Amino acid sequence: MFYAALDVSLRSVAICIIDQDGKVRLERSVPSEVPDLVRCLREFGEPIHQVGLEAGTLTQHLTYGLTEAGFDVVCMEARQVAAALSAMRNKTDKHDARGIAQILRSGWYSRVHVKSVESHHLRALLSCRKVMQRKCIDLENEIRGLLKIFGVKLPLRLSRGGFDIAVRDTIESDPALSHALLPMLQARRMLFDTFTELDRRVRKAAHADPVCQRFMGVPGVGEITALSFKAAVDYPARFKSSRTVGAHFGLTPRRFQSGEKDNPGRISHAGDADVRATLYAAANAMLMRSIRWTSLKAWGVRLMKTKGRRRAIVAVARKIAVVLHRMWVDGSDFRLGSEAAA
């Protein structure tokens, strides 16, 4: 029985193949392309039981390519691999590949789910929208700061579409300001138009998806939250229990236990930060904005009185993740009764 490990970098991959006794049988460096990897593994001449690599930016591309070629590919959690490899005195690609091979042989790893191509397409759309939104906000803040020098104080709240109208007249009335700020305002307008188009595509994708439509039946959950959650979970059956979804997105407290010490801490912040932020925003909208009274909201309001607003929102966000996953698994709709907070 042979195990192959890949230490992946942008342009090359260090390959190490060991047998069931841990003896190194092959070490080689090849370009980080699927055909080169398949050729190297097949030239080894023996059937390979498993191919292991740690999660990274090229994981999805390499995993699907090697799986299509007939290999059993194992994607390992990067934090566990890094902790195991930290015991090595010298860090090189060759040594890292050896260490990954030994981890694969021993079975001391957590297998990471490799998301589908459809899920990555949705995540790319959401990421592009967020980048455009951030760039628009950065330019708006820069323009606000520069105008303050000349005594121009813009209103605290301006709609995204109304920012250009509020600022353009002020800039064009001063030739010196126009020379400096008008190109920045034009760049901001182009970015805002791009953001508007991406936002329209995100909302259209959410309304066209039947799963997201059910998600949006939960008070506070909108298009962004629904689509982000669906793209991040990808395959709901990979969670044995809906209660583990909150921990997957870092919404459960850390815990440090050793001997007589047992200290619970703040939430772990593990997993996808964007999904965690959208769940937090959905919980905040449910508690502070939504007029629909549900058992989940009532539970959150009671918790807010005893634990404070922020802790209550985090707890409700964790519950929303559980509810959304259970709705996806069962194919059910959100109910206003006590079942919603189960």
N, C-alpha and C positions, 0 to 999 in steps of 0.2 A: 504494500500500500504506500503510495507516494503522495506528498503534499507539496504544492507549489505556492510560493508567496511572492507578492509583487509590492515593491516599494516604489510608488508612483510619484514622479515629478513631472514638470510641464513638458519636457522634451525627451526624457529617457525614463526607462523603468528597469530597476534592478530586480532580477529574477533569482530566486533560490528554491531548489527542489531538494527535499529531504525524504528519507524513507521512514518507516514506522518506528525505527529505533532512534531517530533523530540524527542520523548520519547524513552529511551534505553530499548530494549526488551530482548537482549541477549548480553553477553560479555564472550568471551572464548579465550583461547590460544591453538592452535593445531600445529602439525608438518607441515612444509612447503612442503607438498606433496598433489598432486591433490586428491587422494582418501580420505584422511583425511578431506580436505576442503569440498568436495562434501558431505561426510557423515554428517558433522556438519551442513551444510546449509539445508540439507534435514530433519535432525532430528528436526529442528526448528518447522516444522509442518505447516507453512504458506507459500503461494507462495511469492517469493521474486521478486520485480520489477526489481531491478538492483543490480549488484555487482560491487563495485568500488575499484580500487587500483591505486597507483601512479606508474609511469614508473620506471623501475629498471632492474637489471640483470635477475631476474626470471620472468619478465613480460610475455615474449613470451610463456614460458612453462606453466605458470599458466593460462594465458588467453585462450590458445587453449584447455587446459584440461577442464576448467570450461565451455567454450562455447560448447564443445562437449557433456558435461553433461546436456546442455539445459538452461544455465543461460545467461542472457544478461550482458556481462562484459564491463565495462567502464574503460579505461586506461586514467589517468589524467596526465597532464603535471606536472613534479616534482617541477619546480620552483614556479608555482602557489600554489601548495599544501604546499610547505615549507613556502611561504609568509603568507598563511592563518594560519598555525599552529604556526608561530612564536609569535602570540599574546598570546599563552597559557603560564602560569607561570611555570608550571612543565612539562617537556618533558618526557613522558613514552610511551611505546608501546600502552598501554591501552588508554591513552589520545589521542595519534595520531590516533588510529582507530576511536575514537569518533569524532574527528575533520574531518576526511575523510568522515565519514558517513554524517555529517551535510553539508559538501561541496557538496556531491552527491545529497542530498535532495534538496538543494537550486538551484542546476544547475549552480553554479558559478565555472566553470572549462572549460578548453580547452581539448577536446578529442584528444588523441594521437593515431596515426595510428600504429597498431601492424603489423610489417612486416611479410611476408610469410616465410615459412620454407626454400624455395628456395633462397630467398633473404639473409637469415642468413647464408646459406651454402656458397654463394658467398662472403659475408663479412668475413666469417671465413677464406676462402682461401686468400683473399686480406690481412687480418691481419697477417696471418702466413708468407706470403711473406715479408711484411714490417718488421716484427720482425727479420727475418733472415737477411734482408738487413742491419738493424741497428746494429745487433751483428757483422756482418762482418766489417762494418765501424769502430765500436768501437775497434775491435782487430787490424785493420790496423793502426789506429791512435796510439794505445798503442805501437805497434811494431816500428812505425816511431819515437815516442818519446824516446824509449829506445835506438834505434840505434844512435840518435843524440848525446847521452852522449859519444859515442865512435868515434864521428866524421864522422859517416856515414850519408850522406844526400841523401835521396831517391828523385827521380824526383817528381815534384809537381803533375803531372798527370800520373797515371798508370791505365791501364785497369784492371778491376776486375780479369780477367783471367791471366794477366801478373804480378800481384803483387807477387805471389808465386815464379815465375821464377826470378824476380829482387832481391828478398830478400834471397832466399835459399842459393845461392852461397856465399853471404857475411856471413851468419850465420854459414854455415858449415866449412868455412875457419878458424874459431876461435873456439876451443873446449869449452872455457868458455861460449861464446855466444850460442853455440849449446846446452849446458846443460840447459840454462835458456829459450831460445827463440824458440827452435825447437818444443817443445810440443805445444806452443801457435800458431806457424805457422801451425802445423798439425790440430789443432782445428779450425783455421780459414779456412783451406782448406775444412774440413768436412762441416762447416757452409755454405761455398760458394757453394759447390755441392748441398746442400739442397736448398739454395736460387735459384740456377739455375733451379732445377726441379720444384719448386713452381712457378717460373716465367714462365716456359714453360707451366704449367697447366693453369695459369691465361690467357696467350695469346691464348691458344687453346680454352678456354671457351669463350673468347671474339669473336674469329673468328667463332665459332660455333653458336653464337647467332645472329639471323637476325636483332634484334633491335640494338645491338652493332655494327654490320656491317654498318648500316646506320649512326650511330653516328660517326664512324671513317671516314665518308666522309667529315666531317667538318675539315678544316685545323687546325692542332695543336692538335686535339683530337686523342689520341692513345688508345691502348687496356686498359691500367690502368684507364684512365679517363672514357672511355665508360662503363667499367664494374662497376667502383665505382659509377657512376651516376645512372646506372640502378638498382644496389642493394640498393642504398639509397632511390630512389624514389619509387621503388617497384610497385606501383599502380598509374599510372599517373592521373587517373580520380579523385583522392582525392584532387587535386589542381583545384579550380574553374577557375583560370586564370594562364596562363604561366608566367605572370609577377611576381607572388608571389613566384616563385621557387627561385629566387635570394635571397629574404629575408629569405626564409626557411634555406638556407645554410649560412646566416650571411654575405652576400655581399652587403647589403644596409646600409646607415648611420644610426646611432642612432639619437634620437631626444629627447631633454629635453625642454618641454614647460610648463611654469607656470606663469600666469599673463602676465607681460610685457616681460618676458624672452622667447626666442625661439631660442635655440642653437642646431644646427645640429652638430653631432660629427663624429667620424670615424666609420668604419663599425662595425656592432654589434658582429661579430664573433660567432653568434648563430649557432646551428645545428652541423652537422658532420664536424669536422675539416679536416679529411682526404679528403672528397669530395671537400671542399673549396680549399685545397691545390692543388688537381689535376686540378680543374678548373682554378686556377691561373696559374699553369704550362702550361696548354693548351693555355691560352690567351697569355702568354709570348712567347710560341712557334709560335703562329699565327702572332704576331707582329714583332718578332725579327728573326725568322728562316724561316718561310714559304715563298716560292716564289710565291705562288698563290695569286693573288690580288683579293680580294673580297670587297664588299661594307662594310662589318663588319670590315675588316682590315683597309680600308680607313678611316672609322669613328674613329677607335682607334688611327690611326696615327695623325689625326687632333686633337684629344683630347690630345695626348701626347705633342703636341707643345704648347698647352695652359695650361694644368693642370699638366704636368709632367708625367714621365714614370710610376711610381707606381700607381697613380690614374687611368691612362689610362688602365693599365693591369687589375685592379680590375673592372673597368667598362666593359671592354670586357669580363671578366670572368662571370660577371652577365648576359651579353647578350648571351654568349654561353649557360648558363644554361637555359635561356628562349628558345633559338633556339632548343636545344636538346629535351626539353619537348614538344614543339610544333611539332617537327618531329615525336616524339613518338605517340602523340595523333592523328595526321593527317595521319601517315603512309607515310609521304613524305620524299624525299631526300633533301639534302642541295643544295641550288641554289646560284650561284655566284652573282646574281643581287641584287637589292635593297630589295627584299623580305627577304633576309637572316638576315638583321639587324632590321627587324620589331619587 
